[in-house]
């Protein structure tokens, strides 16, 4: 593997060009038709077996080695965000109201470049590499692609890897660690129903605004008083809507929406039981206020947990590429639907730091000025390829 770094740098120009091409053409989840076509054409140009239209716009391909062996799944996400880009880049989005503001453009470019390298090296490893280009990561498309595409069974997958460029980590740094690295997320939609009336006679009404305010405050006890602080939990309200424009009307109901995020399994049989605690508080507030409620949970993705053995493998590869001194710990409460792969097979998800204030690449993910430090991409490719070769016994 001594020449991997040199081989990666030889492809750096094409790597950056691919990233910029994808950046200019962001598309919504399950609408990545141009993107999917470009990916499929590239993979066919490598002589690979390609399958399109998996879960509408997903693309998969196989790189077969020199004989029987393990199967490794490598995944990149494809979708953009409904955001108007403000970077001013010469390769900025051509699709109004859409932007690659999370780094998925880079993920696709990295995986395509890694595919090119691995296809050239297929005589050096046994087994199979399954490439997965997944639609709709932002709204949990992984589960659908797994179920529709038989991605983990034909052939059976022994391990999976993915990465994320991350502006919150400095350029040149890599984070890979065992255990929970990104949070589970459940979206909630709740309605508290009272009795409307005149604000001059509140005793003749049942004010759902007051009950909603009490609930928002009381729900914070879950994360600070009921669940161990070493089991991170976030209860966040993102939307509260009550009544219309008139200031002298007590509304009939208040609608609330938000998310609950946590870095553990969080099921009904878990010690933390965050969703059950949430409804208990809501029911208690409404009962004390003489009101009714409805509550809907919209699951997004489970907690992303890295397998210790897979994490150690990628950590060794990253140390060889960037040096052990540039490996840093990182965990966050953002969601990531690669967690669906990780709960099915031993998996690892690692972060590639791209934050550089001098280059203006330190804006957070999902910001209209988000950009990445492209000089970090060759290292990402090399880490992925090196890890794959070790996993497959090259």
N, C-alpha and C positions, 0 to 999 in steps of 0.2 A: 504493500500500500504506500510505499515511499513516494510514488509519483502522483498520488491523488491530488495533492495541492496544486501541482503544475498543470495537471489535466483540467482541474476546475477553473483555474485562471485563464486557460485557453478559451474557455466557453463563457467568460465573464461578459464579453460584449453582447453575445446573443442572449444571455441571462437578463441583462438590464433592458435590452430591446424588447424582450417578451414582457417583462414587468410593465414597461411603459405602454406597450400596445394594449395590454389588459386594462391598465389604468384609464386609458382613454375611452374604453368601451364598457363601463359598468352596467350591469343589468340586475333586475330584482330577483328575489328567490323564486325558483321554479320558472323563471323567465329568461334564463341565461342561454338563449339559443345561439347568438353569435359566438359567445364564449365557448359553448360546448362544441360548436362546429370547428372553431380554431384549434381547440385541444385535440379533437379527434383527428383532424388533418395532420397535426404535428406527430401524433402517436403512430398513425399509419405510415408516415414518412420514415419512421424508425423500423418498419416492418413488423409491428406488434399486432396481436389479436385485440381488436377494439370492439366494445359494445357501447352503443349510444342509447339515449332515451331511457335510462334507468331512473325511475322516479321522475319522469318527465324530461329533465335536462341533464341528468347525471351521465358521466362517462367513466367507463372502466377499461383497463387493458391488462394483459398478462405478459410478463417477461419470463420465459422459461429458461432455466439453467441447463446444466449438462447432465441432468439425471434426477432421480427421485430425491426428495428431501423436504425440508420444511417450507411453509408458505408464509411470507411476510406481506402484510398490507401496509401501503403507504398512502396517506390521504391528504388532499388539499381541498379547501372550500372555494366556492366560485362566486358567490353572490355579492352585489354591491349594496349600498344603503340609500334610502330616499333622502338625499341631502344635496344641497346646491354647493358645489365646490368653490372655494375661495383661495386656492393655493396660487393661482396665476402661473402655474407650470405650463411650459409649451406643449406638454402632452396631457393637459387637464381633460376632464371628462367632456366628451362630445354629446353625451346624453343628458339633456337638461333635467335637473331635479334628481339625478343619480350620481353617486360618487363611490369610489373604492376608498372608504375612510376607515377601514379596519385592517388593511394589509392583505386581503385575500388575493389581490393582484400579484403580490410578491410570492404568496404561497404557491399559486399555480405556476409561476415562472420557475421557482425553486424545484418543484416536483418534476416539471417537464425536463429541466436540465439534468436532474438526478436520473430521470428515466433514460435520457440519452447516454449518460455515462454507464449506467448499469446494463443497458442493451449492448453496449460495446464490450462489456466484461462478462457476458453471460456464460462464456466457456470457463470462467474462473470460479463459479459457484454452482452448487447443486440446489435443487428446489425451485421455487417460483416466487416472483414478486408480483403482487396484485396492486395496480395503481388505481386509486379511486379519486375522482374529481366530483365532489359532492355539492349539490345545489342547496340553497336555502339554509345555510348554517345559522343565520341570525334568528330564524324562527324554527329551529329544531328539525331540519330536514334529514338528519342522519338516520333516525329510526326508520323512516319510510324507505330510504335507499337500501338499508340493510335488509329489510323485509322483502322488498320487491326484487332486489338484484341477486339474492342468494350469495351475498358477498363473503360470508364467513364459512360457507359450506361447500363451495364448488370452485376450486378445491378447498378443503378445510384449512382455515387460517390458524397459524400457531402464535402469531404476535402481530401487533400493529404499532405504527409510529406516525406522529404528526408534529408540526411545529407552528409557532405563532411569532411573527415579528412583533416587537413590543416597544413602543416609544417611552414607556415608563422605566425601562432598563437602559443604561448607557450603551452606546455603540461599542462593540468589541467584547461585551459581556454576554455570557450564556447562562441560563438557569435550567437545571434539570435535577429533579429530586424525587424520591419515593414518597408515596402517600398522597393525600389530597392537595391539589394545586389550583383548582378552580371550582367555584361553588355550584351546588344545585340551585335551581331557581324554580319557584312556583309563582305564577301570576294569580292574583285574586281580583274578583269583582264582587263587591258587597253592596247591598241596598238596605238602608234602615228606614222603615216605614212608621211614621207617626200619624198625627192628625193636624191638618193645616188650619190656619186661622189668621186673625188680625194681631199684629204685633202690639196693639194697644190692649189686647185681652188675652195674654198668653196662657192664663189659667183655664181657658176654654179650649185650648189646643194641646197637642202633645208634640213638643218641638224636637224634630229629628236632628236639627243642627246641633243642639246642645248634646244630644246623645252621641252624635258623630264625633264631636270635639272630645268628649270623655273617652270614647273608644280609641281615638288616635293616640291620646296621651297614655291610656292604660295599657295599650298594646306594647308600648316600649318596655314594660316590665318583663316581657318575655325574654328579651335579649340581655337585660341587665340584672334581673333579679331571679329568674326561674331557671335559666340555662347557664351552665358553667361557662365562664368567660373564655376558657380554653377550648370551647366548642363554638367557634365564631358563628353568629347568627345576626342577620339584618332584616328588620321589619320596616319597610319603606312604603309610604303613601305617595303616589305620584299624581293622583287626580282626585279631587273632591268637587262634587257638583250638587248644588242645592237650589231649587226654585228657578225663577226667571230674573227679570231685571228690577222688579219692584222691591223696594226696601222695606215696605210695611206689610209684607205677607210672610207668614210662617209657612214653609213648604210642607207638602205631604210626605216627601221622602228626600233622602240624601243618598247619592251614589258615590261609592269610594272604589278606587282601583290602585293597585300597587304590586309589590313583589315581596316575597320572603326568600331570602338566600341563606345558605348554610353550607359549611364545609364538613359534612358527615352524611350518613345515609338518610336520616330524618324520617324514616317510615313510621307508621303508627305503633310499631312494636319497639322502636328505638328508645333509648333513655330520654332523648331530647323532645321528641314528638312536637315539633314546632307548629305544624298545621293544626293539630288537635288543640294545642294551647291557644292558638289564635282564635279558633271558633268558640272555645269556652269563654274567653274574655268578651267576645262580641255578643254571645248569648246572654252572658251575665249583665252586661250594660243594658241591653234591650229589655231584659226581664225587669230590671230595677226601674227602668223608665216607662214601662208599660207599652212597649213597642214590639213590632215584628221585624224580622230580618230575613234576607236570603243571601247565600254565599256560594259563589262558583269558583272552583279552582281550575286553572288552566296550566297543566304541567308543561314545563319547557325542557329541562334536561336534568339528569341526576348529577351528583358531585363527580368531578373528574379525578380519579384516583390512579396514580402511576404505580405500576407493578415494580417491586423492588429490583428484580433481576433485569428487567428491561431498562429501568432508570440507570442502573449501574453500567449497563452496556453502552448507553448513549453518553453517560458521563465520562467514561473512559475515552470514547471517540472525541468528545468535545475537548477534553484535556489535551489530546494529541494535536488538535487543530489550533486551539486558541491559548493553551496553557492552563494549568490548574488554577493559577492565580486569577484567572478571568472568569471563573465559575462562581456564581452568586446565588444565594437563596431567593426565591420569589414565590409567593402565593397571593392570589387575589380572589375577590368575591364576584367577579364577572362570571357569566355563564359560558359554557362551551359544549356543543353537542357531540364532540368527539368522545365525550363521556359515555355515549351509547355504545361505541366500539369497545371502550375500556372496561365496561362491565360484562362484556361477552368473551373477550380474549385478553391475555396479558398484553398490556399496552404502555406506551410512554408518550408524553406530550411535553415538548420543551420550548423554551422561550429564547428568541434571538433578539438581543438588545439593539435598537436602532435609534435611540434618543441622542441627538447631538444638537445642542442649542446653537452653536455657530452655523450649522447648516439649516436651522429652522425645522428640525425633525423631532422636536420635543413636545409638539402638540399632542394631546391625548387621543386615543382611539375614538372615532365617531365625531371628531371635530372637523368643521369645514376646511380647516387649514392643515389637516393631518397629512404628513408625508413621511417617507422612510429614508434612512441613510442607505443608499444602494451599495455602498462599499461593504456592507455587512453580509450581503447575499451570497458571495462565493463561499464563505465559511459555513453558512447554513447548508448549502449543497454538499460540501465536503463532509460535514458531520453526518448528514443523512445517508450518503453513499457509504461512508466508512462503517457506520452502524449496521447498514443492511448487509454488507459483505461479511462482517463478523457474525451476525445472526445466522447467515446462510452457510457459514463454514468456509469462506473463501480463504 
